Every structure is written in structure tokens, then in C-alpha cells.
Amino acid sequence: MDVNIEEIKEHLEEFCLTAEDDALIKMKELCFVYRLCAEDIVDQWIAFCTTKQKSCHPPSLSMLDQMEKEELMKTKSSKQRKSTSSVCTPVHNASTIDLICNNNFQNEKSNMNSLQATEQSPMLSPMTPTCFTPSRKYVSRSGVGDAVCSFGDALTVEFKYSEEFSCSVTAYNEETSLRTSYNFMCEKLRNRGAVLNEMIQDAADSFAKEYNIEEWGHIHLPSVETVPVIGRICSDSSGRLNATSVLLEGSQELSSGQTVPLDLSSVEKFSIFPGQIIAGTGINNLGKKLVLKTLFENTFPDYHSKVPSLENCLDSLGVVIAAGPFATADTMSYEPLWDLMKYVKTHMPHIVILIGPFVDIKNDFIENGDLNETYDDIFKRLVLEILKNIETLSTKVILVPSTRDAHHNYIYPTPPFAVDHATKRLYLASDPCILNIEGVIFAITSTDILFHLGKEEISYPQQPDRLGRLCKHLLTQKHFYPLYPSSEEINIDFPHYELHASLPVMPHVLIVPSDFRYFIKDINGCCCINPERLTKHSAGGTFARLNINRMDENKYKGSIIDCIQAQVLKI
């Protein structure tokens, strides 16, 4: 194909990558040989390097040669062997994951011993001096404080508030809120099966109410008529899902828990992933394959009935949101966190939501075991310093844990942190959690479910706004982590997942930090925010700020999207 090198450069820049001229020429040659466009070759490179090295790196000649041998040649030969009689539905799959902007920095270490320590946090006296030396790349960052993404009429908002008002923060439902640690690694398979089966049954009730379905059909029994069916998407192999490997698993009550191959060729469009619960109408003539004729649109959770009062913050609520890591990967000085707290002291928001990891297991010093203090000690001193920064303010800080926190439980749902210094200024939440802040419903998770879903989801035809579609999956599936089987990075305790990881209400704001590029989107009246990460390896990242205005009670219909102004800023 006729591909311009400039086109390849532009697509690489979407992933924050640059390449040498020889690598660009090689990529152009591969496009010609394997009949690829510029977007295809870049997507192929992203999928290859994230599989091999767990992160995105600029292409090199040696790695491009390896990709050609291991991926492109195999793909070409398999296409040549393919029978012309076989039918394959074109899909948009994990090889075209877009907008990965994080984890795209070269894994290089600066010689930090040659640096002299600049500003250090007063609470971090260096027991190991090298690890507390600020990152050279972070210190030399540009565009500090620049807005890189805006939502609503954000340019007219000052985002500066009074320190005289204190907001109320409570759990949306105290009965289902995870407040303490629990014993894990004692889950029984039948308990997991019961939870997964109950999820299908709950979805069946919701679809039946929405589409007036009196009786669901058995997915495995032969039928000459089209019947309504419901079940969970599965794969018939251990590899990635594709249009020819899709299975549908029914519930015990409706289909005896059986699975059947699913034919999607008659459906005009679809977007599916393993674990997704779908419903529609189909026909199974011989009892061997279910041909899906129509696919029902998934329903959203019910809207919150009460209009946000904002009683304790005059006419608007100010919120700052940041997701870890809070220290660059090549140091433990936490300069980005202290810079964020300087912003908080200046602008005095009502709420600061800090989402883990705080003591990141992917930090170079933790991975190499180069620390002379415990992870608990590091976290405790972080909390003390955060409280010290807000001691003269009325700001409240919400801490959300992560499974990447080295000092905390490696389980999902993740219980709240335990700290020695209890104070009304500090709210300890679980992951995930649903909070009521002055009547505004916030749904928060630290798990990168968008990235995990993006690697597994397939869609046809290729549809725009992939990231918005992934957020929509969370809302319509009514769970914070609908992917099953889960990513290898996540250990799910399903009995607690059933209690603490569902979305029983449509949140006003959904916060989903991800390695994908930052965004602020309106998804059916819900403000979905990815603030990205406060640090990107050894460089500075971004954080988000919101201003939520009071709404007229007579105009409230469940959404406050028109009252929200938001921005994503560079740290």
C-alpha cells in the first residue's frame, strides 16, 4: 500500500512515541509487503511491544524484524491457508487498542548519583539518599498547570474556593460499603459459580422488565422459532476472543448452565467481551449453534432520585482528583504529590480524591528491594504529610487503595487503608466505592478496568469513541469489573465482589483512572473521568479538577451533567 512516513509519525505521536528514520523506513516497507496502512502497522507495533515488554517503546529495527517474523509472517501465511468457504465477521479487536498514552516512556535509568538533591519533603528524611533524589526528567518538565482537556464551560470558572466550608462525605449505602479487611484465599468454586449465575439472573429480570419478555428460551435446546435468549459471553479457547470463538453461557435456572456456540453474522453491530451479559433473540435449529438475530440494547442503572443539595459549599462544589503513582518510577521523593498539595493549598477545593497506588509495587526501588524502611512506614509518613498540608484548610481528603499498593491487601474488592491518625479531614474508602458527597454520587475505582477491557473487547463494525464505549460497558453491566475471566493483575474474591462491586445506581460522576489517555465524557448523563496518572514513569502526568454547580430542583431528572465544569491539568 502507498503509505507516507509522515502518516506513520502522526499515528506514533498518538501514543506519545517517536521513532528514528531507519525504523520509520522499515515500517513503511512492512506496510508495502503486508498491505497495511499506517494505522495498522502502528497498532501492530503497540500490541507486539506491550505483549513482549509489558510497556510501549519506540520501534527499533531489531524489534521490527522480530515482529515481522513472529506476527506478520504468521498472519500472512494463515490468511493464505484459509478456506474461501469459511465465513469470518470482521472485528475491531485488541490489536487495535487506541490512545494508550501511559507506560510509553523508554525504560532507561538516569544516573541519579550525579544529581544533587533539590527540594525534599520535610517528612522524608533520606535513609537511602539515592531514592529521595528528585527525578531529573520530572524537574525539567514543561507546561506546568496547562489544561489539556476541558468539559463544560470550564474557562469561565475560577476553581478557587473559600476555606470556611466543610463538606459531608458518606457511603452511598452503608450496608453494602466495605469498611474492614476480610479473609481471602478461601473461596469455594461453587460460591463463585453461584455469584456468576446470580448476575445472569439479575440481568434477565432487568431485560424482561425493559423489553416485556414473558419467558426466556433455553439456549441449547433445538427450536425452529426465534426465541429470546440471555447469557454470558465466553470464549471457546484460552486465547483472545474473536468472532468465531464466541460462546454463550446460560444460567442454571434458564439453560441448565450450558454453553452453545454463538453466531453473530446476522447482527448489524456488536461490541462484546468475555464476561459480558447480553440478551437478544436467536434461533437454534439443530441445538448445536445459536444464530443471534437481534441484540437488545443494555439498560443503565436507575438514576438517583434526590437532587444534590450542596448545602455546605454555597453554590458550587470543588473537587480535585489524582491517581497514583504519586512518585516517579526512578525515585521515592514524591515530588508530584507535594506539587499537587501546593495546588490544593492555593485553590482550597472542598474535596481531594487521591486514588492509589501510593507505595507502588512497580516503582524501581521497590521492585529491586533497594529501600531500608518498610512499606508501611512510607505510607504512614505520606498520610501525615498530606494531613499537615491541609491542617489550615477545610478540605477533606479521600484515600482510595489499589491492588498495586505494596503495603496493602492484594485482593479485589480492596478494603480501606488502616491509619493510626483518625481525623474528620480524612475519609478512607475501599476500591471500588460509591460515595455521596453533598448529594453528588461519585463511583470510584482504582483498578484499570478500561485497559483490561480494551485488550479483550471486539466490535463490529469499527466504531468511534472506543473509550466512551468502554465506560458505557461498566454502566450497562452495572458492575465495576464486568470482565471474566479477569486480568492476571487482579485477584477477585467473588463473594465480596457480589456485595461491594456492583453499580446499583447511575452515578453523577464515574472516576476510572487508566493508562489510556485522559478524557472527560458524557455517557448517558454520567460524567466519566479518566484523570490518567499523576506520574508517567519518570515524567510528570496529569490530574483533574471539577466544579459542580447547584441545580434547580424542578429541572433535575437524574443527571447533573449540565452543572459540571471540569478540566485535566498537567502537574
C-alpha positions as CSV (number, residue, x, y, z in Angstrom):
1,M,0.0,0.0,0.0
2,D,1.1,3.6,-0.6
3,V,1.9,4.8,2.9
4,N,3.6,8.1,3.8
5,I,6.2,8.2,6.5
6,E,4.5,11.3,7.9
7,E,1.3,9.3,8.4
8,I,3.2,6.7,10.5
9,K,4.8,9.5,12.5
10,E,1.4,11.0,13.3
11,H,-0.1,7.7,14.5
12,L,3.0,7.1,16.6
13,E,2.5,10.5,18.2
14,E,-1.0,9.5,19.4
15,F,0.8,7.0,21.6
16,C,3.5,9.6,22.6
17,L,6.1,7.7,20.7
18,T,8.8,8.9,18.3
19,A,11.0,6.8,16.0
20,E,14.3,7.0,14.2
21,D,14.3,7.5,10.4
22,D,15.6,4.0,9.8
23,A,12.8,2.5,11.9
24,L,10.2,4.6,10.0
25,I,11.6,3.4,6.7
26,K,11.3,-0.2,7.9
27,M,7.7,0.3,9.0
28,K,6.9,1.8,5.5
29,E,8.4,-1.3,3.9
30,L,6.3,-3.6,6.1
31,C,3.2,-1.7,5.1
32,F,4.1,-2.3,1.4
33,V,4.9,-6.0,1.8
34,Y,2.0,-6.9,4.1
35,R,-0.6,-4.5,2.6
36,L,-1.1,-2.5,5.8
37,C,-2.0,1.1,6.3
38,A,-0.1,3.5,8.6
39,E,-2.6,3.0,11.4
40,D,-2.4,-0.8,11.1
41,I,1.4,-1.0,11.4
42,V,1.4,1.3,14.4
43,D,-1.4,-0.7,16.1
44,Q,0.5,-3.9,15.3
45,W,3.6,-2.5,17.0
46,I,1.7,-1.4,20.1
47,A,0.2,-4.8,20.5
48,F,3.5,-6.5,19.9
49,C,5.7,-4.5,22.3
50,T,3.1,-4.4,25.1
51,T,2.9,-8.2,24.9
52,K,6.7,-8.7,24.9
53,Q,7.8,-5.9,27.2
54,K,4.6,-5.0,29.2
55,S,5.0,-1.4,28.1
56,C,5.1,0.8,24.9
57,H,8.5,1.7,23.5
58,P,9.6,3.5,20.3
59,P,10.1,1.0,17.4
60,S,13.7,-0.2,16.6
61,L,15.0,-2.2,13.7
62,S,15.7,-5.3,15.7
63,M,12.3,-5.4,17.3
64,L,10.6,-4.7,14.0
65,D,12.4,-7.6,12.5
66,Q,11.3,-9.8,15.4
67,M,7.7,-8.6,15.0
68,E,7.8,-9.4,11.3
69,K,8.9,-13.0,12.0
70,E,6.6,-13.7,14.9
71,E,3.5,-11.8,13.9
72,L,3.2,-10.5,10.3
73,M,4.6,-13.6,8.5
74,K,2.3,-15.9,10.5
75,T,-0.7,-13.7,9.8
76,K,0.1,-13.7,6.1
77,S,0.6,-17.4,5.9
78,S,-2.6,-18.2,7.8
79,K,-4.6,-15.9,5.5
80,Q,-3.3,-17.8,2.5
81,R,-4.2,-21.2,4.0
82,K,-7.7,-20.0,4.9
83,S,-10.6,-21.7,3.1
84,T,-12.6,-19.5,0.8
85,S,-15.8,-21.1,2.1
86,S,-15.3,-20.0,5.7
87,V,-17.2,-17.0,7.0
88,C,-15.4,-14.6,9.3
89,T,-17.0,-11.5,10.7
90,P,-14.5,-8.6,10.6
91,V,-13.9,-7.3,14.1
92,H,-12.0,-4.5,15.8
93,N,-10.0,-6.3,18.4
94,A,-7.3,-5.9,21.0
95,S,-4.6,-5.5,18.3
96,T,-6.0,-2.0,17.7
97,I,-6.2,-0.7,21.2
98,D,-6.1,3.1,20.8
99,L,-4.9,6.1,22.8
100,I,-2.5,4.3,25.1
101,C,-0.6,7.2,26.4
102,N,0.9,5.9,29.6
103,N,3.7,3.4,30.0
104,N,5.2,4.8,26.8
105,F,8.5,6.0,28.1
106,Q,11.7,4.3,27.5
107,N,12.8,2.1,30.4
108,E,16.0,4.0,31.0
109,K,17.6,5.0,34.3
110,S,19.2,8.3,34.9
111,N,22.5,8.3,36.8
112,M,20.9,10.0,39.8
113,N,24.1,9.8,41.9
114,S,25.4,12.6,39.9
115,L,22.4,14.8,40.8
116,Q,22.3,16.9,43.9
117,A,19.1,16.7,45.9
118,T,16.9,19.7,45.4
119,E,13.7,20.3,47.4
120,Q,12.9,17.3,49.6
121,S,9.7,16.8,51.5
122,P,10.4,17.6,55.2
123,M,8.8,14.4,56.3
124,L,11.0,12.1,54.2
125,S,14.5,12.1,55.8
126,P,16.6,10.0,53.4
127,M,17.5,6.7,54.8
128,T,18.6,5.7,51.3
129,P,19.7,9.1,49.8
130,T,19.5,8.0,46.1
131,C,15.9,7.1,46.2
132,F,14.9,10.5,47.6
133,T,16.7,12.4,44.8
134,P,14.1,14.1,42.6
135,S,13.7,12.8,39.1
136,R,15.7,14.9,36.6
137,K,13.0,14.3,33.9
138,Y,10.2,15.4,36.3
139,V,12.0,18.5,37.4
140,S,12.6,19.6,33.8
141,R,9.0,19.1,32.7
142,S,7.2,21.8,30.7
143,G,3.7,23.1,30.6
144,V,3.1,23.0,34.3
145,G,-0.6,23.7,35.1
146,D,-1.7,23.8,31.5
147,A,-5.2,22.5,30.8
148,V,-5.0,19.6,28.3
149,C,-8.7,18.7,28.4
150,S,-11.8,20.7,29.3
151,F,-15.5,19.8,29.8
152,G,-18.5,22.2,30.0
153,D,-18.0,25.9,30.3
154,A,-14.7,25.4,32.3
155,L,-13.0,28.6,31.0
156,T,-15.4,30.8,33.0
157,V,-14.7,29.0,36.3
158,E,-12.0,30.2,38.7
159,F,-11.7,26.8,40.5
160,K,-10.8,28.6,43.7
161,Y,-12.9,28.3,46.9
162,S,-13.3,29.5,50.4
163,E,-11.8,27.6,53.3
164,E,-14.8,28.2,55.6
165,F,-17.0,25.3,54.5
166,S,-16.6,21.7,55.2
167,C,-18.4,19.1,53.0
168,S,-20.1,15.9,54.1
169,V,-18.8,12.6,52.7
170,T,-20.7,9.3,53.3
171,A,-21.0,6.0,51.7
172,Y,-23.9,5.7,49.2
173,N,-25.1,2.6,51.0
174,E,-23.6,1.9,54.4
175,E,-24.9,-1.7,54.4
176,T,-23.0,-2.6,51.2
177,S,-20.0,-0.5,51.9
178,L,-16.7,-2.3,52.5
179,R,-15.3,-0.9,55.7
180,T,-12.9,-3.5,57.1
181,S,-10.4,-6.1,56.0
182,Y,-11.6,-9.7,55.3
183,N,-10.1,-13.1,55.0
184,F,-9.5,-14.2,51.4
185,M,-8.0,-17.1,49.5
186,C,-10.7,-19.3,51.0
187,E,-13.3,-19.0,48.2
188,K,-15.0,-22.2,47.0
189,L,-15.7,-22.8,43.3
190,R,-19.4,-23.4,44.0
191,N,-19.6,-19.9,45.7
192,R,-18.0,-18.3,42.6
193,G,-20.4,-20.2,40.3
194,A,-23.4,-19.0,42.4
195,V,-22.3,-15.4,42.1
196,L,-21.8,-15.6,38.3
197,N,-25.1,-17.4,37.9
198,E,-26.9,-14.8,40.1
199,M,-25.5,-12.0,37.8
200,I,-27.2,-13.5,34.8
201,Q,-30.5,-13.9,36.7
202,D,-30.4,-10.3,37.8
203,A,-29.8,-9.2,34.2
204,A,-32.6,-11.4,33.0
205,D,-35.0,-9.7,35.3
206,S,-33.8,-6.3,34.1
207,F,-34.1,-7.1,30.4
208,A,-37.5,-8.8,30.9
209,K,-38.9,-5.7,32.5
210,E,-37.4,-3.4,29.9
211,Y,-38.5,-5.4,26.8
212,N,-41.7,-7.1,28.2
213,I,-40.3,-10.6,27.9
214,E,-42.6,-13.2,29.5
215,E,-40.4,-16.3,29.1
216,W,-36.7,-16.8,28.2
217,G,-35.7,-19.6,25.8
218,H,-33.3,-22.4,26.5
219,I,-30.1,-21.6,24.6
220,H,-29.2,-25.3,23.9
221,L,-32.5,-26.8,23.0
222,P,-33.4,-27.1,19.3
223,S,-36.0,-24.7,18.1
224,V,-37.5,-23.8,14.8
225,E,-38.7,-20.4,16.1
226,T,-36.9,-17.3,17.2
227,V,-36.8,-17.1,20.9
228,P,-35.5,-14.5,23.4
229,V,-32.2,-15.6,25.0
230,I,-29.8,-14.3,27.6
231,G,-26.4,-15.4,28.8
232,R,-22.7,-14.6,29.4
233,I,-20.2,-14.2,26.6
234,C,-17.3,-16.8,26.8
235,S,-14.5,-17.9,24.6
236,D,-14.0,-21.5,23.3
237,S,-10.2,-21.2,23.7
238,S,-7.6,-19.7,26.0
239,G,-6.6,-17.0,23.5
240,R,-8.2,-13.7,22.8
241,L,-11.9,-13.6,21.9
242,N,-12.8,-13.4,18.2
243,A,-16.0,-13.5,16.2
244,T,-15.6,-17.3,15.5
245,S,-14.8,-18.4,19.1
246,V,-17.7,-16.8,20.9
247,L,-19.8,-19.0,23.2
248,L,-22.9,-18.1,25.2
249,E,-23.3,-19.4,28.7
250,G,-26.8,-19.6,30.2
251,S,-27.9,-19.6,33.8
252,Q,-28.7,-22.7,35.8
253,E,-32.4,-21.8,36.0
254,L,-32.9,-20.8,32.3
255,S,-30.5,-23.0,30.4
256,S,-29.1,-25.6,32.9
257,G,-25.8,-23.7,32.9
258,Q,-25.0,-25.0,29.4
259,T,-23.0,-23.2,26.7
260,V,-23.5,-23.0,23.0
261,P,-21.5,-21.6,20.1
262,L,-22.8,-18.1,19.1
263,D,-23.2,-17.0,15.5
264,L,-23.1,-13.2,15.3
265,S,-23.0,-12.9,11.5
266,S,-26.7,-11.8,11.4
267,V,-26.2,-8.9,13.9
268,E,-25.7,-5.5,12.3
269,K,-23.3,-4.3,15.0
270,F,-22.0,-5.6,18.3
271,S,-19.4,-4.8,21.0
272,I,-18.7,-7.7,23.2
273,F,-16.1,-9.0,25.7
274,P,-15.7,-12.1,27.9
275,G,-17.9,-11.9,30.9
276,Q,-20.4,-9.5,29.3
277,I,-24.1,-10.5,29.8
278,I,-26.1,-10.0,26.6
279,A,-29.7,-10.6,25.6
280,G,-31.5,-10.8,22.3
281,T,-33.5,-13.1,20.0
282,G,-32.0,-16.1,18.2
283,I,-32.7,-19.5,16.7
284,N,-31.0,-22.8,17.3
285,N,-32.3,-25.2,14.6
286,L,-30.2,-28.3,15.5
287,G,-29.2,-27.5,19.1
288,K,-25.6,-27.1,18.0
289,K,-25.3,-23.3,17.3
290,L,-27.3,-20.3,18.3
291,V,-27.7,-17.8,15.5
292,L,-28.4,-14.4,17.1
293,K,-30.8,-12.4,15.0
294,T,-31.2,-9.2,17.2
295,L,-29.2,-7.9,20.1
296,F,-31.0,-6.0,22.9
297,E,-29.6,-2.6,24.0
298,N,-28.3,-2.9,27.5
299,T,-30.1,-0.9,30.2
300,F,-28.5,1.6,32.5
301,P,-28.9,1.6,36.3
302,D,-31.7,3.7,37.8
303,Y,-30.9,7.4,38.4
304,H,-30.5,8.8,41.9
305,S,-33.9,10.3,42.8
306,K,-32.7,13.2,45.0
307,V,-31.2,16.4,43.6
308,P,-27.7,17.2,45.1
309,S,-28.2,19.8,47.9
310,L,-24.7,21.3,48.1
311,E,-25.7,22.7,51.5
312,N,-22.2,23.1,52.9
313,C,-20.5,24.7,49.9
314,L,-22.7,27.6,49.0
315,D,-23.4,27.4,45.2
316,S,-20.7,25.0,43.9
317,L,-18.6,22.0,44.9
318,G,-14.9,21.9,44.2
319,V,-13.2,18.6,43.7
320,V,-9.6,17.6,42.8
321,I,-8.9,14.1,41.6
322,A,-5.5,12.5,41.2
323,A,-4.4,8.9,40.6
324,G,-1.1,7.3,41.5
325,P,1.7,6.5,41.3
326,F,2.5,9.7,43.2
327,A,6.3,9.2,42.9
328,T,8.2,8.8,39.7
329,A,9.4,5.3,39.0
330,D,13.1,6.2,39.4
331,T,12.8,7.9,42.8
332,M,10.8,7.8,46.1
333,S,10.8,11.6,46.7
334,Y,7.1,12.1,45.9
335,E,7.7,15.5,44.3
336,P,4.5,15.2,42.2
337,L,2.4,14.6,45.3
338,W,3.8,17.6,47.1
339,D,3.3,19.8,44.0
340,L,-0.3,18.6,43.9
341,M,-0.7,19.6,47.6
342,K,0.7,23.0,46.8
343,Y,-2.1,23.4,44.3
344,V,-4.6,22.3,47.0
345,K,-3.3,24.8,49.5
346,T,-3.7,27.6,46.9
347,H,-7.1,26.7,45.4
348,M,-8.7,25.2,48.6
349,P,-11.1,22.7,47.0
350,H,-13.7,21.1,49.2
351,I,-12.7,17.6,48.3
352,V,-9.4,15.9,47.2
353,I,-9.7,12.4,46.0
354,L,-6.4,10.5,46.0
355,I,-6.5,7.2,44.2
356,G,-3.7,4.6,44.7
357,P,-1.2,3.2,44.3
358,F,0.7,5.2,47.0
359,V,3.5,2.7,47.5
360,D,3.7,1.4,44.0
361,I,4.9,-2.2,43.5
362,K,6.1,-1.1,40.0
363,N,8.5,1.5,41.4
364,D,12.1,0.6,40.5
365,F,13.3,0.8,44.1
366,I,10.5,-1.4,45.4
367,E,11.0,-3.9,42.6
368,N,14.7,-4.1,43.3
369,G,14.4,-4.1,47.0
370,D,16.6,-1.0,47.5
371,L,14.7,0.5,50.4
372,N,15.9,0.5,54.1
373,E,12.4,1.0,55.5
374,T,9.1,-0.8,55.5
375,Y,6.3,0.0,53.1
376,D,4.0,0.7,56.0
377,D,6.4,3.4,57.3
378,I,6.5,5.1,53.9
379,F,2.7,5.1,53.7
380,K,2.2,6.4,57.3
381,R,4.5,9.3,56.7
382,L,2.8,10.1,53.4
383,V,-0.5,10.4,55.3
384,L,1.0,12.6,58.0
385,E,2.4,14.9,55.4
386,I,-0.9,15.1,53.5
387,L,-2.7,16.0,56.7
388,K,-0.1,18.6,57.5
389,N,-0.7,20.3,54.2
390,I,-4.4,20.7,54.8
391,E,-4.3,21.4,58.5
392,T,-5.3,25.1,57.9
393,L,-8.0,24.3,55.3
394,S,-11.5,22.9,55.4
395,T,-10.6,20.5,52.6
396,K,-11.3,16.8,53.1
397,V,-9.1,14.1,51.6
398,I,-10.5,10.8,50.4
399,L,-7.9,7.9,50.0
400,V,-8.8,5.0,47.7
401,P,-6.5,2.0,47.8
402,S,-5.1,0.0,44.9
403,T,-4.1,-3.6,44.4
404,R,-0.7,-2.1,43.3
405,D,-0.1,-0.8,46.8
406,A,2.9,-2.8,48.2
407,H,1.8,-2.3,51.8
408,H,-1.9,-3.3,51.4
409,N,-4.0,-6.4,50.7
410,Y,-3.6,-7.7,47.2
411,I,-7.3,-8.6,46.7
412,Y,-10.3,-7.1,44.8
413,P,-12.6,-5.6,46.2
414,T,-9.8,-3.9,48.2
415,P,-10.6,-2.9,51.8
416,P,-9.9,0.6,53.0
417,F,-6.5,1.6,54.4
418,A,-5.9,1.5,58.2
419,V,-4.2,4.5,59.6
420,D,-3.3,5.4,63.2
421,H,-4.3,9.1,62.9
422,A,-8.1,9.1,62.6
423,T,-9.4,12.6,61.7
424,K,-12.6,14.0,60.2
425,R,-10.5,15.5,57.4
426,L,-9.6,12.0,56.2
427,Y,-12.1,9.6,54.6
428,L,-10.8,6.1,54.0
429,A,-12.7,4.4,51.1
430,S,-12.5,1.0,49.5
431,D,-11.8,0.0,45.9
432,P,-14.3,0.2,44.4
433,C,-16.6,2.6,46.3
434,I,-19.7,4.7,45.8
435,L,-19.7,7.9,47.8
436,N,-22.3,10.6,48.5
437,I,-20.6,14.0,48.6
438,E,-23.1,16.7,49.4
439,G,-25.7,14.7,47.5
440,V,-23.5,14.1,44.4
441,I,-23.0,10.4,43.8
442,F,-19.3,9.5,42.9
443,A,-18.4,6.0,41.7
444,I,-14.7,5.4,42.0
445,T,-12.3,2.6,41.2
446,S,-8.5,2.5,41.1
447,T,-8.4,-0.7,39.0
448,D,-7.6,-0.1,35.4
449,I,-10.7,-1.8,34.1
450,L,-10.7,0.2,30.9
451,F,-7.3,-1.0,29.8
452,H,-8.2,-4.6,30.7
453,L,-11.5,-4.4,28.8
454,G,-9.7,-2.7,25.8
455,K,-7.4,-5.7,25.4
456,E,-10.4,-8.2,25.3
457,E,-13.3,-6.3,23.6
458,I,-14.2,-6.9,20.0
459,S,-16.6,-4.8,18.0
460,Y,-18.1,-4.7,14.5
461,P,-18.1,-2.6,12.6
462,Q,-15.2,-0.4,13.7
463,Q,-16.9,2.3,15.8
464,P,-15.7,5.7,17.0
465,D,-15.2,6.8,20.6
466,R,-13.7,3.5,21.9
467,L,-13.0,4.9,25.4
468,G,-16.6,6.2,25.8
469,R,-17.8,2.7,24.7
470,L,-15.7,1.0,27.4
471,C,-17.2,3.4,30.0
472,K,-20.6,2.5,28.8
473,H,-19.9,-1.2,29.3
474,L,-19.3,-0.5,33.0
475,L,-22.6,1.3,33.4
476,T,-24.8,-1.0,31.4
477,Q,-23.3,-4.2,33.0
478,K,-23.9,-2.5,36.4
479,H,-20.5,-3.7,37.8
480,F,-17.2,-2.0,38.3
481,Y,-15.3,-5.1,36.9
482,P,-17.5,-7.0,34.4
483,L,-14.6,-8.7,32.7
484,Y,-14.5,-12.5,33.3
485,P,-12.0,-14.2,33.4
486,S,-10.3,-11.2,34.9
487,S,-6.9,-9.9,34.0
488,E,-3.9,-11.7,35.6
489,E,-3.2,-8.5,37.5
490,I,-6.4,-8.8,39.5
491,N,-7.4,-11.3,42.2
492,I,-11.1,-11.2,42.7
493,D,-12.9,-12.6,45.8
494,F,-16.3,-13.2,44.3
495,P,-18.4,-13.5,47.5
496,H,-17.3,-9.9,48.4
497,Y,-17.4,-8.9,44.7
498,E,-21.1,-9.5,44.7
499,L,-21.6,-7.4,47.8
500,H,-19.2,-4.5,47.1
501,A,-18.5,-4.2,43.4
502,S,-21.9,-3.6,41.8
503,L,-23.4,-0.3,40.5
504,P,-27.0,-0.2,41.8
505,V,-27.4,3.4,40.9
506,M,-26.4,5.6,38.0
507,P,-23.6,7.8,39.4
508,H,-23.4,11.5,38.7
509,V,-19.6,11.1,38.3
510,L,-17.7,8.0,37.4
511,I,-13.9,8.1,38.1
512,V,-11.9,5.4,36.2
513,P,-8.1,6.2,36.2
514,S,-6.4,4.4,33.4
515,D,-3.2,4.1,31.4
516,F,-5.3,5.2,28.4
517,R,-5.2,8.9,27.5
518,Y,-7.1,11.3,29.9
519,F,-10.7,12.2,29.0
520,I,-13.9,13.7,30.3
521,K,-17.1,12.3,28.7
522,D,-20.8,12.4,29.0
523,I,-22.2,8.9,28.9
524,N,-26.0,9.0,29.1
525,G,-25.9,11.8,31.6
526,C,-23.0,10.4,33.7
527,C,-19.7,12.4,33.8
528,C,-17.0,9.8,33.2
529,I,-13.5,11.0,34.0
530,N,-10.0,9.4,33.5
531,P,-7.5,11.8,35.1
532,E,-4.8,9.5,33.9
533,R,-1.8,9.2,36.3
534,L,0.0,11.9,38.3
535,T,3.3,10.4,37.1
536,K,4.3,8.6,33.9
537,H,7.3,6.5,34.7
538,S,9.9,9.3,35.3
539,A,7.9,12.2,33.9
540,G,5.0,14.3,35.2
541,G,1.4,13.4,34.4
542,T,-2.0,14.9,34.9
543,F,-4.8,15.4,37.4
544,A,-8.4,16.6,37.2
545,R,-10.5,19.3,38.8
546,L,-14.3,19.6,38.9
547,N,-16.7,22.4,39.7
548,I,-20.3,21.3,40.3
549,N,-22.9,24.0,40.5
550,R,-26.2,23.8,42.4
551,M,-29.1,22.6,40.2
552,D,-32.7,23.7,40.2
553,E,-34.8,21.0,41.8
554,N,-37.5,21.4,39.2
555,K,-35.1,20.7,36.3
556,Y,-33.5,17.6,37.9
557,K,-34.1,14.3,36.1
558,G,-31.3,12.2,37.5
559,S,-28.3,13.8,35.8
560,I,-26.3,16.9,36.7
561,I,-24.1,16.9,33.6
562,D,-25.1,20.4,32.6
563,C,-23.9,21.7,36.0
564,I,-20.4,20.2,35.8
565,Q,-17.3,22.1,34.6
566,A,-14.1,20.0,34.6
567,Q,-10.5,20.2,33.4
568,V,-7.5,17.9,33.2
569,L,-4.3,19.7,34.1
570,K,-0.6,18.9,33.8
571,I,1.1,18.6,37.2
